[in-house]
Amino acid sequence: MLLALGRGGWLRGGLLAGIAAVVSLVLTGCGAVGVGGLKDRSAEADGPAALLREVTSGEFPGFEVVDEARWSVEDGCMSEKGFGHFDGVTTTVSEKFENADRAFLHSWFGVSEAKWGAKYGYREVPTEELFTTVTTEGDQPPEGYFDALYGTDEEWQATGSPGGCAAYAESVINEGTLSRERIHAIGREVERQLNTRARADSAVSNASREWSECMAADGYDYPTPHEAFLEFAPWDEETETHQYLTPSAGDDEKRIAEADGACKEAVGFWDAFYEAKDGAEEAVGVAMRSDLIAVRDSHAQQVENANAILASPR
């Protein structure tokens, strides 16, 4: 995986939320759009699974057009505020090893690998362990540039999203489309359904049983990886998150998490889980067909808006 963030990107003033957030946005399809003419194409042409992958893809046919139009609107807005075009910062994010994105703590099954469990227990793996970030800086922007482009720090903290010309450009690109919040909600529901179906898959159940036997051989009694995770971080139904009992991982937690990761590897747990998750795409695509079509049509509207922007006199 390789992500490139340009034009000063999302690196403004230390407000980069982290690579995990970038990956999350890509996976949930935030801002993702389809190609022009998709509204006229049958959703069943390539099947429900293909529709699901199309809608949740971060790199869809036509996204370059949307980006170009967004930057065009931003440049016009910044010009009106007295700022010229500026390309001063380019950041490239690359995986340090294959499938680094899967090394993050799984929200249900916990630790991914023994080495991370031994070091962090049932806690998130810091992104710097997984990704290399290289930033190339050009000329420094004039004073007030980023405030005009992305809004002030106070605006970011109040809304959690860009203000300024970036927000204006988004509003123009997204006219007549689903809200960002709605697209995020659909993306989260897709992920929830995929995970739920994968957890119920017989191959995952068998892998959990073999994992439990492996842990028992090491002296630990847990029926599933989820129960091991719960011992140190009980699940809160209201927030749908784990609530840790201690602020940091202790020695017992690290030992159990290390054994947990080693047993997952020994029984092929993650292979079974991700294969089951991929296999669930067809069923989830059927169950969420209307939502997925709505997002796809919204994406197509973005492309239509972008083409109109680029065709207008500037």
Secondary structure, DSSP 8 states (H G I E B T S, - for coil): -EEEE-TTTT-GGG----HHHHHHHHHHTTT----TTGGGS-TTSS-HHHHHHHHH-SS-TTHHHHHHHHHHHHHHHHHHTT------EEEEEEESSTTGGGGS-BTTTB--SHHHHHHHSSS---HHHHEEEEEEE-S---TTHHHHHH--HHHHHHHSS--HHHHHHHHHHTTTS--HHHHHHHHHHHHHHHHHHHHTSHHHHHHHHHHHHHHHHTT---SSHHHHHHHHS-EETTTTEE--SSSS--HHHHHHHHHHHHHHHHHTHHHHHHHHHHHTHHHHHHHTHHHHHHHHHHHHHHHHHHHHHHHS--
